[in-house]
Amino acid sequence: MQFNDDDTDLKLLLSRATDEELDPLLDAILGEDRNGRISSELDIDPIYKQYPKNPTKYWEKIGIEIQTYGGNSFMNFFRDTGVTYREIVKDVANRLKVNYHRDAPTPVIEEHIFEKILTEAWSKMSDEEKETLFEKAAKEGIKIPKGAISVAAIRTLLKMGGFKSYQLMLIVVNALWKALFHHGLKITTNATLTKILSGFLGPIGWVITGIWTLLDLAGPAYRVTIPAVFYIASLRRMQADRLGIGE
């Protein structure tokens, strides 16, 4: 299988990532113990076997694995490449029943996916927990709109841009990693936002567990594509902040 060169978005994100930034994708591709999955070929790749802790040396192979899992396995048998990351993002969004415009930019669809998880987590919080979040945020100069439309509060945080939106995404991804791989991300986030949003962690975990129970029956490929999409979305924000570029 070859890297789908039409996938310029994924190519750019992976090629400019550091070893630390790429490392979590090895969890998604190879599983909790990183011994490999039945459909994975990365664990038997000679470059990976020689440099398991230096994924920048084989970022293209990581991309191929993601593209391959994202495609229909029957169709992949007859072609040389997998599907593009954009197709994978839309498929994950559809599986999670996320509302989005089909022509929306990929980062916007990613944002809607996070919004879905966070709003469901929000709905599981008590009024007291929400009020505590408002108070903590206000002390840090972060204004979150109150009221019945909780989606507005979530969107405000996600659209803050820069490091803060990345932090919020990373909190979700970290909860996902703990649920799926039984450990958090090695990449750490800023203590301030983590403290403010700590009340989200439990509800996020409940939502993720519920979704995973349902999707576990949809096919083993989702064990790769769902965590990959969540992490790559946060990686996009991470790189935008680190490199000082637009998302």
C-alpha positions in Angstrom: 0.0 0.0 0.0 1.2 3.5 -0.9 0.6 6.8 0.7 -2.4 8.6 -0.9 -0.7 11.7 -2.3 -4.0 13.4 -2.7 -4.1 13.6 1.0 -2.1 16.8 1.3 -3.7 17.7 4.6 -2.5 14.6 6.4 0.9 14.7 4.7 1.5 18.2 6.0 0.4 17.5 9.5 2.5 14.3 9.9 5.6 15.5 8.0 6.1 18.5 10.2 5.3 16.7 13.5 7.9 15.9 16.1 8.6 12.5 17.6 6.6 13.4 20.7 3.7 14.6 18.6 3.5 11.5 16.5 4.0 9.0 19.3 0.3 8.8 20.4 -0.7 7.7 16.9 1.3 4.5 17.5 -1.2 3.7 20.3 -4.1 4.1 17.9 -2.4 2.0 15.2 -0.7 -0.7 17.2 -3.0 -1.0 20.2 -2.5 -0.6 24.0 0.6 -2.8 24.2 1.9 -1.8 20.7 2.2 -5.4 19.6 0.2 -4.6 16.5 -3.2 -5.4 15.2 -4.2 -8.1 12.8 -4.6 -5.7 9.9 -1.5 -3.6 10.8 1.8 -3.8 9.0 3.6 -1.1 10.9 4.9 -3.4 13.7 6.7 -5.6 11.1 8.2 -2.7 9.2 12.0 -2.8 9.4 12.3 1.0 10.0 9.8 0.9 12.8 11.5 -2.1 14.4 14.8 -0.3 14.3 13.5 3.1 15.5 10.2 2.5 17.4 10.7 5.7 19.5 11.5 7.9 16.4 8.2 8.0 14.4 9.5 11.0 12.4 11.6 8.5 10.5 8.4 6.6 9.3 5.7 9.3 9.4 4.6 8.3 5.9 4.0 4.7 7.0 1.9 6.0 9.9 -0.2 7.9 7.3 -0.6 4.8 5.2 -1.9 2.8 8.2 -4.5 5.5 9.0 -5.6 5.8 5.3 -5.8 2.0 5.0 -7.9 1.6 8.2 -10.1 4.5 7.0 -10.9 2.8 3.7 -13.2 -0.1 3.0 -11.0 -3.2 3.3 -12.6 -4.8 0.3 -11.9 -1.8 -1.9 -8.4 -1.4 -0.5 -7.6 -4.9 -1.8 -8.1 -3.6 -5.3 -6.2 -0.3 -5.1 -2.8 0.9 -4.1 -3.8 3.6 -1.6 -6.2 4.1 1.2 -8.7 6.9 1.6 -7.9 10.5 2.5 -8.0 11.8 6.0 -10.9 14.1 5.1 -13.0 11.0 4.1 -12.1 9.4 7.4 -13.1 12.5 9.4 -16.5 12.6 7.7 -17.0 8.9 8.3 -16.2 9.3 12.0 -18.5 12.3 12.2 -21.3 10.3 10.6 -20.8 7.4 13.0 -21.0 9.7 15.9 -24.1 11.4 14.4 -22.4 14.8 14.2 -24.2 17.5 12.3 -21.9 19.3 9.8 -22.1 20.7 6.2 -20.5 18.3 3.8 -18.5 21.1 2.1 -17.2 22.4 5.4 -13.4 22.6 5.8 -11.9 19.6 7.6 -10.8 21.5 10.7 -14.5 22.7 11.1 -15.8 19.1 10.9 -13.2 18.1 13.5 -14.4 21.0 15.7 -18.0 19.7 15.4 -16.9 16.3 16.5 -15.4 17.7 19.7 -18.4 19.9 20.2 -20.6 16.8 20.1 -18.6 15.0 22.8 -18.4 18.1 25.0 -22.0 19.1 24.8 -23.0 15.5 25.7 -20.6 15.7 28.7 -22.1 19.1 29.6 -25.6 17.6 29.7 -24.4 15.1 32.2 -23.1 17.7 34.6 -25.1 19.0 37.5 -26.1 22.7 37.8 -23.6 23.0 40.7 -20.8 21.6 38.6 -21.6 24.0 35.7 -21.7 27.0 38.1 -18.3 26.0 39.5 -16.9 25.9 36.0 -18.3 29.4 35.3 -16.7 30.7 38.4 -13.3 29.2 37.8 -13.3 30.5 34.2 -14.3 34.0 35.3 -11.4 34.2 37.7 -9.0 33.4 34.8 -10.7 36.1 32.5 -12.5 33.5 30.4 -16.1 34.5 29.7 -18.4 31.6 29.1 -22.1 32.5 28.3 -24.5 31.1 30.8 -28.1 30.0 30.0 -30.0 27.0 28.7 -28.1 26.8 25.4 -25.0 25.0 26.6 -23.7 24.6 23.1 -22.9 28.3 23.1 -20.5 27.8 26.1 -18.8 24.9 24.3 -18.4 26.8 21.1 -17.0 29.8 22.9 -14.2 27.6 24.3 -13.5 25.8 21.1 -13.4 28.9 19.0 -11.0 30.8 21.3 -8.3 29.6 19.0 -4.6 29.2 19.7 -3.4 27.4 22.7 -6.6 27.5 24.7 -8.7 25.6 22.1 -5.8 23.1 21.8 -5.9 22.6 25.5 -9.6 21.9 25.5 -9.2 19.4 22.7 -6.3 17.7 24.5 -8.4 17.2 27.6 -10.9 15.3 25.6 -8.2 13.3 23.8 -6.5 12.5 27.1 -9.8 11.1 28.5 -10.2 9.1 25.3 -6.7 7.6 25.7 -7.3 6.7 29.3 -10.5 4.9 28.3 -9.0 3.0 25.3 -5.4 2.5 26.2 -5.5 2.8 30.0 -3.0 5.6 30.1 -3.0 9.4 29.5 -1.1 11.2 26.8 2.6 11.9 27.5 2.1 15.4 26.1 1.1 17.7 28.9 -1.3 20.6 28.8 -1.4 23.9 30.6 -2.4 23.6 34.3 -4.7 26.6 34.3 -7.2 25.4 31.8 -6.9 21.8 33.1 -7.9 23.1 36.5 -10.8 25.0 35.1 -12.2 22.2 33.1 -11.4 19.3 35.5 -15.2 19.0 36.1 -15.5 17.9 32.5 -13.3 14.8 32.9 -15.7 12.5 34.5 -18.7 13.3 32.2 -16.4 13.1 29.1 -15.3 9.6 30.2 -18.9 8.5 30.5 -19.7 9.8 27.1 -16.7 8.1 25.5 -17.4 4.8 27.2 -21.0 4.9 26.0 -20.0 5.7 22.4 -17.3 3.1 22.4 -19.6 0.4 23.5 -21.9 1.1 20.6 -19.2 1.5 18.0 -17.3 -1.5 19.1 -19.8 -3.5 17.1 -19.3 -1.4 14.0 -15.9 -2.9 13.0 -12.3 -3.1 14.3 -11.2 -0.3 12.0 -12.9 2.3 14.2 -10.5 1.3 17.0 -7.9 3.1 14.9 -9.8 5.8 13.0 -11.8 7.3 15.9 -8.8 7.9 18.2 -6.7 8.9 15.2 -9.2 11.6 14.2 -9.5 13.0 17.7 -5.7 13.1 18.1 -4.9 14.6 14.7 -7.5 17.3 15.2 -5.7 18.3 18.4 -2.3 17.9 16.6 -3.5 20.5 14.1 -4.1 23.0 16.9 -0.9 22.1 18.6 1.1 22.7 15.5 -0.7 26.0 14.7 0.4 27.2 18.1 4.0 25.8 18.0 4.7 27.1 14.5 2.7 30.3 14.8 0.6 29.6 11.7 -3.1 29.7 10.9 -5.1 26.5 11.3 
